[in-house]
Amino acid sequence: MNTKIADRVIDLAAEHSSVPREQITPEHHFVNDLEFDSLQEVEFAMDVEDEFEISVPDENLKEFRTVGQVIEFVERHQGPASD
């Protein structure tokens, strides 16, 4: 797992939730753990798109359940990067 990507995705998740950044892990579920509502999910996805300069299609957005799934998606779609 690319730690730079993971750290930034976790930062973005923390910005959209009331959970402190230090407590968020890749295993955290957006709805159950971070209490995201549908608007927060969309805003988070838009921030991920802007941060990593990628596109997150609606069908992928609906499949994202955990922070780790977003990290994996970014890693696959951003191209090679170093830790």
PDB file of N, CA, C and O in Angstrom:
ATOM      1  N   MET A   1       0.844  -1.178   0.000  1.00  0.00           N
ATOM      2  CA  MET A   1       0.000   0.000   0.000  1.00  0.00           C
ATOM      3  C   MET A   1       0.887   1.239   0.000  1.00  0.00           C
ATOM      4  O   MET A   1       1.822   1.346   0.794  1.00  0.00           O
ATOM      5  N   ASN A   2       0.589   2.159  -0.886  1.00  0.00           N
ATOM      6  CA  ASN A   2       1.331   3.403  -0.984  1.00  0.00           C
ATOM      7  C   ASN A   2       0.962   4.289   0.208  1.00  0.00           C
ATOM      8  O   ASN A   2      -0.185   4.718   0.339  1.00  0.00           O
ATOM      9  N   THR A   3       1.935   4.558   1.068  1.00  0.00           N
ATOM     10  CA  THR A   3       1.639   5.297   2.299  1.00  0.00           C
ATOM     11  C   THR A   3       1.255   6.750   2.037  1.00  0.00           C
ATOM     12  O   THR A   3       0.453   7.316   2.780  1.00  0.00           O
ATOM     13  N   LYS A   4       1.806   7.357   1.006  1.00  0.00           N
ATOM     14  CA  LYS A   4       1.430   8.742   0.691  1.00  0.00           C
ATOM     15  C   LYS A   4      -0.032   8.826   0.285  1.00  0.00           C
ATOM     16  O   LYS A   4      -0.762   9.709   0.735  1.00  0.00           O
ATOM     17  N   ILE A   5      -0.452   7.903  -0.565  1.00  0.00           N
ATOM     18  CA  ILE A   5      -1.848   7.873  -0.989  1.00  0.00           C
ATOM     19  C   ILE A   5      -2.734   7.557   0.208  1.00  0.00           C
ATOM     20  O   ILE A   5      -3.743   8.227   0.427  1.00  0.00           O
ATOM     21  N   ALA A   6      -2.371   6.553   0.977  1.00  0.00           N
ATOM     22  CA  ALA A   6      -3.181   6.159   2.138  1.00  0.00           C
ATOM     23  C   ALA A   6      -3.324   7.317   3.116  1.00  0.00           C
ATOM     24  O   ALA A   6      -4.420   7.584   3.608  1.00  0.00           O
ATOM     25  N   ASP A   7      -2.232   7.999   3.398  1.00  0.00           N
ATOM     26  CA  ASP A   7      -2.287   9.129   4.328  1.00  0.00           C
ATOM     27  C   ASP A   7      -3.205  10.229   3.824  1.00  0.00           C
ATOM     28  O   ASP A   7      -3.981  10.798   4.592  1.00  0.00           O
ATOM     29  N   ARG A   8      -3.117  10.525   2.548  1.00  0.00           N
ATOM     30  CA  ARG A   8      -3.942  11.615   2.012  1.00  0.00           C
ATOM     31  C   ARG A   8      -5.416  11.231   1.964  1.00  0.00           C
ATOM     32  O   ARG A   8      -6.272  12.067   2.251  1.00  0.00           O
ATOM     33  N   VAL A   9      -5.736   9.973   1.604  1.00  0.00           N
ATOM     34  CA  VAL A   9      -7.136   9.526   1.599  1.00  0.00           C
ATOM     35  C   VAL A   9      -7.689   9.568   3.024  1.00  0.00           C
ATOM     36  O   VAL A   9      -8.830   9.981   3.232  1.00  0.00           O
ATOM     37  N   ILE A  10      -6.900   9.150   3.992  1.00  0.00           N
ATOM     38  CA  ILE A  10      -7.335   9.200   5.393  1.00  0.00           C
ATOM     39  C   ILE A  10      -7.544  10.653   5.824  1.00  0.00           C
ATOM     40  O   ILE A  10      -8.506  10.954   6.530  1.00  0.00           O
ATOM     41  N   ASP A  11      -6.654  11.553   5.408  1.00  0.00           N
ATOM     42  CA  ASP A  11      -6.833  12.973   5.714  1.00  0.00           C
ATOM     43  C   ASP A  11      -8.164  13.481   5.169  1.00  0.00           C
ATOM     44  O   ASP A  11      -8.906  14.174   5.865  1.00  0.00           O
ATOM     45  N   LEU A  12      -8.459  13.130   3.920  1.00  0.00           N
ATOM     46  CA  LEU A  12      -9.707  13.572   3.302  1.00  0.00           C
ATOM     47  C   LEU A  12     -10.921  12.989   4.021  1.00  0.00           C
ATOM     48  O   LEU A  12     -11.920  13.680   4.223  1.00  0.00           O
ATOM     49  N   ALA A  13     -10.833  11.715   4.405  1.00  0.00           N
ATOM     50  CA  ALA A  13     -11.939  11.088   5.140  1.00  0.00           C
ATOM     51  C   ALA A  13     -12.171  11.808   6.467  1.00  0.00           C
ATOM     52  O   ALA A  13     -13.314  12.021   6.869  1.00  0.00           O
ATOM     53  N   ALA A  14     -11.099  12.178   7.137  1.00  0.00           N
ATOM     54  CA  ALA A  14     -11.217  12.883   8.421  1.00  0.00           C
ATOM     55  C   ALA A  14     -11.861  14.253   8.233  1.00  0.00           C
ATOM     56  O   ALA A  14     -12.635  14.700   9.080  1.00  0.00           O
ATOM     57  N   GLU A  15     -11.545  14.913   7.135  1.00  0.00           N
ATOM     58  CA  GLU A  15     -12.127  16.226   6.865  1.00  0.00           C
ATOM     59  C   GLU A  15     -13.642  16.160   6.717  1.00  0.00           C
ATOM     60  O   GLU A  15     -14.334  17.144   6.977  1.00  0.00           O
ATOM     61  N   HIS A  16     -14.160  15.007   6.303  1.00  0.00           N
ATOM     62  CA  HIS A  16     -15.594  14.853   6.060  1.00  0.00           C
ATOM     63  C   HIS A  16     -16.325  14.137   7.196  1.00  0.00           C
ATOM     64  O   HIS A  16     -17.536  13.928   7.114  1.00  0.00           O
ATOM     65  N   SER A  17     -15.618  13.766   8.235  1.00  0.00           N
ATOM     66  CA  SER A  17     -16.256  13.065   9.347  1.00  0.00           C
ATOM     67  C   SER A  17     -15.914  13.763  10.657  1.00  0.00           C
ATOM     68  O   SER A  17     -15.121  14.703  10.694  1.00  0.00           O
ATOM     69  N   SER A  18     -16.527  13.282  11.718  1.00  0.00           N
ATOM     70  CA  SER A  18     -16.227  13.839  13.042  1.00  0.00           C
ATOM     71  C   SER A  18     -15.204  12.976  13.778  1.00  0.00           C
ATOM     72  O   SER A  18     -14.918  13.205  14.953  1.00  0.00           O
ATOM     73  N   VAL A  19     -14.653  11.980  13.072  1.00  0.00           N
ATOM     74  CA  VAL A  19     -13.661  11.084  13.670  1.00  0.00           C
ATOM     75  C   VAL A  19     -12.268  11.691  13.478  1.00  0.00           C
ATOM     76  O   VAL A  19     -11.914  12.087  12.367  1.00  0.00           O
ATOM     77  N   PRO A  20     -11.479  11.767  14.547  1.00  0.00           N
ATOM     78  CA  PRO A  20     -10.120  12.316  14.412  1.00  0.00           C
ATOM     79  C   PRO A  20      -9.276  11.496  13.435  1.00  0.00           C
ATOM     80  O   PRO A  20      -9.392  10.272  13.369  1.00  0.00           O
ATOM     81  N   ARG A  21      -8.446  12.176  12.698  1.00  0.00           N
ATOM     82  CA  ARG A  21      -7.602  11.548  11.681  1.00  0.00           C
ATOM     83  C   ARG A  21      -6.794  10.385  12.246  1.00  0.00           C
ATOM     84  O   ARG A  21      -6.642   9.353  11.593  1.00  0.00           O
ATOM     85  N   GLU A  22      -6.281  10.554  13.455  1.00  0.00           N
ATOM     86  CA  GLU A  22      -5.431   9.531  14.076  1.00  0.00           C
ATOM     87  C   GLU A  22      -6.178   8.220  14.338  1.00  0.00           C
ATOM     88  O   GLU A  22      -5.551   7.176  14.517  1.00  0.00           O
ATOM     89  N   GLN A  23      -7.502   8.269  14.361  1.00  0.00           N
ATOM     90  CA  GLN A  23      -8.287   7.076  14.653  1.00  0.00           C
ATOM     91  C   GLN A  23      -8.777   6.359  13.394  1.00  0.00           C
ATOM     92  O   GLN A  23      -9.343   5.269  13.487  1.00  0.00           O
ATOM     93  N   ILE A  24      -8.569   6.948  12.234  1.00  0.00           N
ATOM     94  CA  ILE A  24      -9.067   6.364  10.986  1.00  0.00           C
ATOM     95  C   ILE A  24      -8.033   5.429  10.389  1.00  0.00           C
ATOM     96  O   ILE A  24      -6.859   5.774  10.259  1.00  0.00           O
ATOM     97  N   THR A  25      -8.492   4.233  10.028  1.00  0.00           N
ATOM     98  CA  THR A  25      -7.642   3.230   9.391  1.00  0.00           C
ATOM     99  C   THR A  25      -8.280   2.819   8.058  1.00  0.00           C
ATOM    100  O   THR A  25      -9.436   3.157   7.800  1.00  0.00           O
ATOM    101  N   PRO A  26      -7.543   2.099   7.212  1.00  0.00           N
ATOM    102  CA  PRO A  26      -8.126   1.626   5.960  1.00  0.00           C
ATOM    103  C   PRO A  26      -9.358   0.721   6.161  1.00  0.00           C
ATOM    104  O   PRO A  26     -10.175   0.575   5.252  1.00  0.00           O
ATOM    105  N   GLU A  27      -9.484   0.128   7.330  1.00  0.00           N
ATOM    106  CA  GLU A  27     -10.606  -0.767   7.587  1.00  0.00           C
ATOM    107  C   GLU A  27     -11.892  -0.025   7.937  1.00  0.00           C
ATOM    108  O   GLU A  27     -12.958  -0.639   7.974  1.00  0.00           O
ATOM    109  N   HIS A  28     -11.819   1.260   8.190  1.00  0.00           N
ATOM    110  CA  HIS A  28     -13.000   2.017   8.586  1.00  0.00           C
ATOM    111  C   HIS A  28     -14.032   2.071   7.456  1.00  0.00           C
ATOM    112  O   HIS A  28     -13.709   2.329   6.296  1.00  0.00           O
ATOM    113  N   HIS A  29     -15.277   1.818   7.841  1.00  0.00           N
ATOM    114  CA  HIS A  29     -16.416   1.851   6.938  1.00  0.00           C
ATOM    115  C   HIS A  29     -16.971   3.280   6.925  1.00  0.00           C
ATOM    116  O   HIS A  29     -17.132   3.897   7.978  1.00  0.00           O
ATOM    117  N   PHE A  30     -17.261   3.796   5.736  1.00  0.00           N
ATOM    118  CA  PHE A  30     -17.711   5.181   5.634  1.00  0.00           C
ATOM    119  C   PHE A  30     -19.011   5.446   6.382  1.00  0.00           C
ATOM    120  O   PHE A  30     -19.121   6.455   7.078  1.00  0.00           O
ATOM    121  N   VAL A  31     -19.987   4.573   6.256  1.00  0.00           N
ATOM    122  CA  VAL A  31     -21.286   4.801   6.889  1.00  0.00           C
ATOM    123  C   VAL A  31     -21.278   4.327   8.336  1.00  0.00           C
ATOM    124  O   VAL A  31     -21.671   5.074   9.232  1.00  0.00           O
ATOM    125  N   ASN A  32     -20.841   3.111   8.574  1.00  0.00           N
ATOM    126  CA  ASN A  32     -20.915   2.538   9.924  1.00  0.00           C
ATOM    127  C   ASN A  32     -19.940   3.162  10.909  1.00  0.00           C
ATOM    128  O   ASN A  32     -20.290   3.378  12.069  1.00  0.00           O
ATOM    129  N   ASP A  33     -18.720   3.456  10.465  1.00  0.00           N
ATOM    130  CA  ASP A  33     -17.688   3.958  11.373  1.00  0.00           C
ATOM    131  C   ASP A  33     -17.524   5.475  11.323  1.00  0.00           C
ATOM    132  O   ASP A  33     -17.347   6.122  12.356  1.00  0.00           O
ATOM    133  N   LEU A  34     -17.582   6.034  10.122  1.00  0.00           N
ATOM    134  CA  LEU A  34     -17.337   7.466   9.964  1.00  0.00           C
ATOM    135  C   LEU A  34     -18.625   8.270   9.861  1.00  0.00           C
ATOM    136  O   LEU A  34     -18.599   9.500   9.827  1.00  0.00           O
ATOM    137  N   GLU A  35     -19.754   7.563   9.812  1.00  0.00           N
ATOM    138  CA  GLU A  35     -21.092   8.169   9.796  1.00  0.00           C
ATOM    139  C   GLU A  35     -21.294   9.135   8.625  1.00  0.00           C
ATOM    140  O   GLU A  35     -21.912  10.188   8.777  1.00  0.00           O
ATOM    141  N   PHE A  36     -20.766   8.761   7.459  1.00  0.00           N
ATOM    142  CA  PHE A  36     -20.981   9.562   6.254  1.00  0.00           C
ATOM    143  C   PHE A  36     -22.446   9.440   5.839  1.00  0.00           C
ATOM    144  O   PHE A  36     -23.040   8.365   5.923  1.00  0.00           O
ATOM    145  N   ASP A  37     -23.019  10.560   5.389  1.00  0.00           N
ATOM    146  CA  ASP A  37     -24.308  10.493   4.719  1.00  0.00           C
ATOM    147  C   ASP A  37     -24.035  10.565   3.213  1.00  0.00           C
ATOM    148  O   ASP A  37     -22.879  10.652   2.797  1.00  0.00           O
ATOM    149  N   SER A  38     -25.074  10.531   2.411  1.00  0.00           N
ATOM    150  CA  SER A  38     -24.865  10.479   0.958  1.00  0.00           C
ATOM    151  C   SER A  38     -24.165  11.733   0.437  1.00  0.00           C
ATOM    152  O   SER A  38     -23.358  11.640  -0.488  1.00  0.00           O
ATOM    153  N   LEU A  39     -24.452  12.892   1.004  1.00  0.00           N
ATOM    154  CA  LEU A  39     -23.785  14.108   0.571  1.00  0.00           C
ATOM    155  C   LEU A  39     -22.297  14.075   0.913  1.00  0.00           C
ATOM    156  O   LEU A  39     -21.469  14.477   0.096  1.00  0.00           O
ATOM    157  N   GLN A  40     -21.954  13.608   2.091  1.00  0.00           N
ATOM    158  CA  GLN A  40     -20.544  13.499   2.474  1.00  0.00           C
ATOM    159  C   GLN A  40     -19.806  12.531   1.562  1.00  0.00           C
ATOM    160  O   GLN A  40     -18.648  12.766   1.218  1.00  0.00           O
ATOM    161  N   GLU A  41     -20.464  11.447   1.169  1.00  0.00           N
ATOM    162  CA  GLU A  41     -19.836  10.482   0.264  1.00  0.00           C
ATOM    163  C   GLU A  41     -19.492  11.145  -1.063  1.00  0.00           C
ATOM    164  O   GLU A  41     -18.399  10.947  -1.592  1.00  0.00           O
ATOM    165  N   VAL A  42     -20.421  11.931  -1.603  1.00  0.00           N
ATOM    166  CA  VAL A  42     -20.201  12.596  -2.886  1.00  0.00           C
ATOM    167  C   VAL A  42     -19.107  13.656  -2.751  1.00  0.00           C
ATOM    168  O   VAL A  42     -18.224  13.745  -3.604  1.00  0.00           O
ATOM    169  N   GLU A  43     -19.157  14.455  -1.693  1.00  0.00           N
ATOM    170  CA  GLU A  43     -18.144  15.487  -1.494  1.00  0.00           C
ATOM    171  C   GLU A  43     -16.760  14.870  -1.306  1.00  0.00           C
ATOM    172  O   GLU A  43     -15.769  15.391  -1.819  1.00  0.00           O
ATOM    173  N   PHE A  44     -16.695  13.766  -0.573  1.00  0.00           N
ATOM    174  CA  PHE A  44     -15.431  13.056  -0.383  1.00  0.00           C
ATOM    175  C   PHE A  44     -14.895  12.573  -1.735  1.00  0.00           C
ATOM    176  O   PHE A  44     -13.713  12.746  -2.034  1.00  0.00           O
ATOM    177  N   ALA A  45     -15.761  11.972  -2.544  1.00  0.00           N
ATOM    178  CA  ALA A  45     -15.343  11.474  -3.860  1.00  0.00           C
ATOM    179  C   ALA A  45     -14.832  12.621  -4.734  1.00  0.00           C
ATOM    180  O   ALA A  45     -13.845  12.460  -5.453  1.00  0.00           O
ATOM    181  N   MET A  46     -15.489  13.761  -4.677  1.00  0.00           N
ATOM    182  CA  MET A  46     -15.042  14.913  -5.459  1.00  0.00           C
ATOM    183  C   MET A  46     -13.665  15.381  -4.985  1.00  0.00           C
ATOM    184  O   MET A  46     -12.815  15.749  -5.796  1.00  0.00           O
ATOM    185  N   ASP A  47     -13.452  15.366  -3.679  1.00  0.00           N
ATOM    186  CA  ASP A  47     -12.133  15.750  -3.148  1.00  0.00           C
ATOM    187  C   ASP A  47     -11.056  14.756  -3.569  1.00  0.00           C
ATOM    188  O   ASP A  47      -9.929  15.151  -3.865  1.00  0.00           O
ATOM    189  N   VAL A  48     -11.398  13.466  -3.596  1.00  0.00           N
ATOM    190  CA  VAL A  48     -10.445  12.444  -4.049  1.00  0.00           C
ATOM    191  C   VAL A  48     -10.099  12.691  -5.517  1.00  0.00           C
ATOM    192  O   VAL A  48      -8.933  12.627  -5.905  1.00  0.00           O
ATOM    193  N   GLU A  49     -11.117  12.972  -6.325  1.00  0.00           N
ATOM    194  CA  GLU A  49     -10.868  13.260  -7.743  1.00  0.00           C
ATOM    195  C   GLU A  49      -9.929  14.456  -7.906  1.00  0.00           C
ATOM    196  O   GLU A  49      -8.983  14.413  -8.692  1.00  0.00           O
ATOM    197  N   ASP A  50     -10.200  15.511  -7.158  1.00  0.00           N
ATOM    198  CA  ASP A  50      -9.368  16.718  -7.258  1.00  0.00           C
ATOM    199  C   ASP A  50      -7.950  16.466  -6.757  1.00  0.00           C
ATOM    200  O   ASP A  50      -6.978  16.878  -7.391  1.00  0.00           O
ATOM    201  N   GLU A  51      -7.838  15.797  -5.630  1.00  0.00           N
ATOM    202  CA  GLU A  51      -6.529  15.567  -5.001  1.00  0.00           C
ATOM    203  C   GLU A  51      -5.620  14.718  -5.880  1.00  0.00           C
ATOM    204  O   GLU A  51      -4.432  15.008  -6.019  1.00  0.00           O
ATOM    205  N   PHE A  52      -6.183  13.665  -6.472  1.00  0.00           N
ATOM    206  CA  PHE A  52      -5.373  12.707  -7.213  1.00  0.00           C
ATOM    207  C   PHE A  52      -5.504  12.841  -8.734  1.00  0.00           C
ATOM    208  O   PHE A  52      -4.891  12.082  -9.486  1.00  0.00           O
ATOM    209  N   GLU A  53      -6.307  13.814  -9.179  1.00  0.00           N
ATOM    210  CA  GLU A  53      -6.502  14.058 -10.604  1.00  0.00           C
ATOM    211  C   GLU A  53      -6.940  12.796 -11.346  1.00  0.00           C
ATOM    212  O   GLU A  53      -6.380  12.422 -12.376  1.00  0.00           O
ATOM    213  N   ILE A  54      -7.961  12.159 -10.782  1.00  0.00           N
ATOM    214  CA  ILE A  54      -8.557  10.968 -11.392  1.00  0.00           C
ATOM    215  C   ILE A  54     -10.065  11.161 -11.434  1.00  0.00           C
ATOM    216  O   ILE A  54     -10.599  12.092 -10.830  1.00  0.00           O
ATOM    217  N   SER A  55     -10.740  10.286 -12.145  1.00  0.00           N
ATOM    218  CA  SER A  55     -12.200  10.304 -12.203  1.00  0.00           C
ATOM    219  C   SER A  55     -12.737   9.101 -11.434  1.00  0.00           C
ATOM    220  O   SER A  55     -12.237   7.985 -11.573  1.00  0.00           O
ATOM    221  N   VAL A  56     -13.758   9.345 -10.624  1.00  0.00           N
ATOM    222  CA  VAL A  56     -14.409   8.265  -9.879  1.00  0.00           C
ATOM    223  C   VAL A  56     -15.825   8.127 -10.439  1.00  0.00           C
ATOM    224  O   VAL A  56     -16.710   8.899 -10.071  1.00  0.00           O
ATOM    225  N   PRO A  57     -16.046   7.155 -11.323  1.00  0.00           N
ATOM    226  CA  PRO A  57     -17.380   6.961 -11.887  1.00  0.00           C
ATOM    227  C   PRO A  57     -18.404   6.627 -10.795  1.00  0.00           C
ATOM    228  O   PRO A  57     -18.067   6.040  -9.767  1.00  0.00           O
ATOM    229  N   ASP A  58     -19.654   7.012 -11.041  1.00  0.00           N
ATOM    230  CA  ASP A  58     -20.715   6.778 -10.058  1.00  0.00           C
ATOM    231  C   ASP A  58     -20.814   5.320  -9.631  1.00  0.00           C
ATOM    232  O   ASP A  58     -21.061   5.031  -8.461  1.00  0.00           O
ATOM    233  N   GLU A  59     -20.623   4.393 -10.582  1.00  0.00           N
ATOM    234  CA  GLU A  59     -20.732   2.973 -10.230  1.00  0.00           C
ATOM    235  C   GLU A  59     -19.632   2.558  -9.245  1.00  0.00           C
ATOM    236  O   GLU A  59     -19.855   1.689  -8.402  1.00  0.00           O
ATOM    237  N   ASN A  60     -18.461   3.166  -9.344  1.00  0.00           N
ATOM    238  CA  ASN A  60     -17.395   2.877  -8.385  1.00  0.00           C
ATOM    239  C   ASN A  60     -17.692   3.510  -7.034  1.00  0.00           C
ATOM    240  O   ASN A  60     -17.441   2.907  -5.991  1.00  0.00           O
ATOM    241  N   LEU A  61     -18.218   4.704  -7.057  1.00  0.00           N
ATOM    242  CA  LEU A  61     -18.546   5.397  -5.815  1.00  0.00           C
ATOM    243  C   LEU A  61     -19.496   4.556  -4.968  1.00  0.00           C
ATOM    244  O   LEU A  61     -19.344   4.483  -3.748  1.00  0.00           O
ATOM    245  N   LYS A  62     -20.463   3.931  -5.602  1.00  0.00           N
ATOM    246  CA  LYS A  62     -21.442   3.112  -4.878  1.00  0.00           C
ATOM    247  C   LYS A  62     -20.812   1.859  -4.278  1.00  0.00           C
ATOM    248  O   LYS A  62     -21.351   1.286  -3.330  1.00  0.00           O
ATOM    249  N   GLU A  63     -19.673   1.430  -4.824  1.00  0.00           N
ATOM    250  CA  GLU A  63     -19.001   0.222  -4.329  1.00  0.00           C
ATOM    251  C   GLU A  63     -18.051   0.511  -3.174  1.00  0.00           C
ATOM    252  O   GLU A  63     -17.657  -0.407  -2.456  1.00  0.00           O
ATOM    253  N   PHE A  64     -17.681   1.769  -2.987  1.00  0.00           N
ATOM    254  CA  PHE A  64     -16.748   2.114  -1.911  1.00  0.00           C
ATOM    255  C   PHE A  64     -17.442   1.997  -0.564  1.00  0.00           C
ATOM    256  O   PHE A  64     -18.390   2.728  -0.276  1.00  0.00           O
ATOM    257  N   ARG A  65     -16.965   1.079   0.252  1.00  0.00           N
ATOM    258  CA  ARG A  65     -17.514   0.902   1.593  1.00  0.00           C
ATOM    259  C   ARG A  65     -16.496   1.281   2.661  1.00  0.00           C
ATOM    260  O   ARG A  65     -16.864   1.746   3.740  1.00  0.00           O
ATOM    261  N   THR A  66     -15.202   1.080   2.355  1.00  0.00           N
ATOM    262  CA  THR A  66     -14.158   1.342   3.345  1.00  0.00           C
ATOM    263  C   THR A  66     -13.114   2.307   2.786  1.00  0.00           C
ATOM    264  O   THR A  66     -12.996   2.496   1.575  1.00  0.00           O
ATOM    265  N   VAL A  67     -12.379   2.896   3.684  1.00  0.00           N
ATOM    266  CA  VAL A  67     -11.290   3.783   3.304  1.00  0.00           C
ATOM    267  C   VAL A  67     -10.275   3.017   2.451  1.00  0.00           C
ATOM    268  O   VAL A  67      -9.753   3.550   1.472  1.00  0.00           O
ATOM    269  N   GLY A  68     -10.002   1.785   2.820  1.00  0.00           N
ATOM    270  CA  GLY A  68      -9.048   0.958   2.086  1.00  0.00           C
ATOM    271  C   GLY A  68      -9.444   0.724   0.637  1.00  0.00           C
ATOM    272  O   GLY A  68      -8.582   0.660  -0.239  1.00  0.00           O
ATOM    273  N   GLN A  69     -10.737   0.598   0.379  1.00  0.00           N
ATOM    274  CA  GLN A  69     -11.193   0.408  -0.994  1.00  0.00           C
ATOM    275  C   GLN A  69     -10.894   1.643  -1.846  1.00  0.00           C
ATOM    276  O   GLN A  69     -10.564   1.525  -3.025  1.00  0.00           O
ATOM    277  N   VAL A  70     -11.011   2.809  -1.249  1.00  0.00           N
ATOM    278  CA  VAL A  70     -10.694   4.039  -1.977  1.00  0.00           C
ATOM    279  C   VAL A  70      -9.189   4.125  -2.225  1.00  0.00           C
ATOM    280  O   VAL A  70      -8.758   4.509  -3.312  1.00  0.00           O
ATOM    281  N   ILE A  71      -8.399   3.770  -1.229  1.00  0.00           N
ATOM    282  CA  ILE A  71      -6.940   3.775  -1.390  1.00  0.00           C
ATOM    283  C   ILE A  71      -6.541   2.860  -2.543  1.00  0.00           C
ATOM    284  O   ILE A  71      -5.730   3.242  -3.387  1.00  0.00           O
ATOM    285  N   GLU A  72      -7.104   1.660  -2.584  1.00  0.00           N
ATOM    286  CA  GLU A  72      -6.791   0.708  -3.656  1.00  0.00           C
ATOM    287  C   GLU A  72      -7.215   1.254  -5.015  1.00  0.00           C
ATOM    288  O   GLU A  72      -6.487   1.106  -5.997  1.00  0.00           O
ATOM    289  N   PHE A  73      -8.383   1.882  -5.077  1.00  0.00           N
ATOM    290  CA  PHE A  73      -8.866   2.459  -6.332  1.00  0.00           C
ATOM    291  C   PHE A  73      -7.898   3.531  -6.824  1.00  0.00           C
ATOM    292  O   PHE A  73      -7.527   3.545  -7.998  1.00  0.00           O
ATOM    293  N   VAL A  74      -7.492   4.422  -5.934  1.00  0.00           N
ATOM    294  CA  VAL A  74      -6.563   5.494  -6.310  1.00  0.00           C
ATOM    295  C   VAL A  74      -5.250   4.894  -6.792  1.00  0.00           C
ATOM    296  O   VAL A  74      -4.710   5.331  -7.808  1.00  0.00           O
ATOM    297  N   GLU A  75      -4.733   3.908  -6.083  1.00  0.00           N
ATOM    298  CA  GLU A  75      -3.469   3.277  -6.483  1.00  0.00           C
ATOM    299  C   GLU A  75      -3.569   2.681  -7.885  1.00  0.00           C
ATOM    300  O   GLU A  75      -2.627   2.787  -8.670  1.00  0.00           O
ATOM    301  N   ARG A  76      -4.695   2.062  -8.203  1.00  0.00           N
ATOM    302  CA  ARG A  76      -4.873   1.438  -9.512  1.00  0.00           C
ATOM    303  C   ARG A  76      -5.016   2.477 -10.625  1.00  0.00           C
ATOM    304  O   ARG A  76      -4.579   2.240 -11.752  1.00  0.00           O
ATOM    305  N   HIS A  77      -5.619   3.615 -10.321  1.00  0.00           N
ATOM    306  CA  HIS A  77      -5.954   4.577 -11.369  1.00  0.00           C
ATOM    307  C   HIS A  77      -5.005   5.758 -11.465  1.00  0.00           C
ATOM    308  O   HIS A  77      -5.068   6.523 -12.427  1.00  0.00           O
ATOM    309  N   GLN A  78      -4.142   5.915 -10.498  1.00  0.00           N
ATOM    310  CA  GLN A  78      -3.218   7.035 -10.560  1.00  0.00           C
ATOM    311  C   GLN A  78      -1.934   6.669 -11.284  1.00  0.00           C
ATOM    312  O   GLN A  78      -1.223   7.556 -11.756  1.00  0.00           O
ATOM    313  N   GLY A  79      -1.629   5.414 -11.380  1.00  0.00           N
ATOM    314  CA  GLY A  79      -0.405   5.006 -12.039  1.00  0.00           C
ATOM    315  C   GLY A  79       0.698   4.783 -11.029  1.00  0.00           C
ATOM    316  O   GLY A  79       0.476   4.925  -9.826  1.00  0.00           O
ATOM    317  N   PRO A  80       1.890   4.434 -11.503  1.00  0.00           N
ATOM    318  CA  PRO A  80       2.994   4.131 -10.590  1.00  0.00           C
ATOM    319  C   PRO A  80       3.363   5.331  -9.730  1.00  0.00           C
ATOM    320  O   PRO A  80       3.410   6.470 -10.195  1.00  0.00           O
ATOM    321  N   ALA A  81       3.620   5.039  -8.470  1.00  0.00           N
ATOM    322  CA  ALA A  81       4.063   6.074  -7.532  1.00  0.00           C
ATOM    323  C   ALA A  81       4.940   5.426  -6.503  1.00  0.00           C
ATOM    324  O   ALA A  81       4.818   4.230  -6.240  1.00  0.00           O
ATOM    325  N   SER A  82       5.814   6.193  -5.923  1.00  0.00           N
ATOM    326  CA  SER A  82       6.706   5.632  -4.916  1.00  0.00           C
ATOM    327  C   SER A  82       6.222   5.955  -3.526  1.00  0.00           C
ATOM    328  O   SER A  82       5.531   6.952  -3.318  1.00  0.00           O
ATOM    329  N   ASP A  83       6.582   5.115  -2.572  1.00  0.00           N
ATOM    330  CA  ASP A  83       6.196   5.338  -1.165  1.00  0.00           C
ATOM    331  C   ASP A  83       6.986   6.467  -0.564  1.00  0.00           C
ATOM    332  O   ASP A  83       6.798   6.798   0.607  1.00  0.00           O
TER     333      ASP A  83
END
